[in-house]
């Protein structure tokens, strides 16, 4: 019996009052795995390098202040 078949048979045994919790879990687990594309991987590597070297600019404060600063540039 595959894991999928086992899961389906177990669902039939869950009381209706608990199915809400199972459905919520399954909805979260049903999100497909996404592999980052080359551009995203390069950006992540760039950030890792900046963190390692201490380069770049760090912002510490409320998000509203960050957006205000970005809109001034």
N, C-alpha and C positions, 0 to 999 in steps of 0.2 A: 504494500500500500504506500503510495507516495505521500509526501507531507501535505500536499494540496488535498488529496482524498481524505487523509486523517483529519485535517482542519474542517472540511465540510461535514464529516460525520460528527465531529465534536460540537459543531454549531447546532446541530439538530438536538443535542442533549442539554443545551443551555436554556434555563427558564426564561420566559419572555421578559420577566422583570429585570434580568441582567443583560439582555441583548444590547441595550443602549451602550453599555460600557465596551462591549466587544466591537460594536459598529464604530465607535469613536476610535478605538485602537486600530481597527482595520483601515479606516480612512487615512490615518496617519502613515500606516505601513504601506499603503497602496501608491504612494508617491514614487514615481520612477526614479531610479538612480540616474543622476546626470553627471556626465564627465565634462569637466571644463574644456573649452576649446583652447587652441594655442595662444590666442591673444590673452585670454584670462590667465592661463598658466604663466605667461611671461609677466603679466602685471603682478601676480602673486609672488613670483620670484623677485621682482623689483622691490616690492614692499619688504619681503624677508631680508633682502640685502640692506635696505635703508634702516631697518630695525637693528640688524647686526652691527652696522657701522655708526649708528647714531645720527645719520644724515636725515635730511628732510625737515619738515616743519610739523610740530606737534600742537594740537589745539586742545586746550583744557577749559571747558566752560559749557554753558547751555547751548543746545542746538540752535536756538533762535539767534544767539550771538554769532555762531558760525555762519549761518545763512546771511546774516547782515554783513559780515565781513566779506563773504564771497560775492555778494551783490555790489559791493563797493569797488571790487577789482575790475 
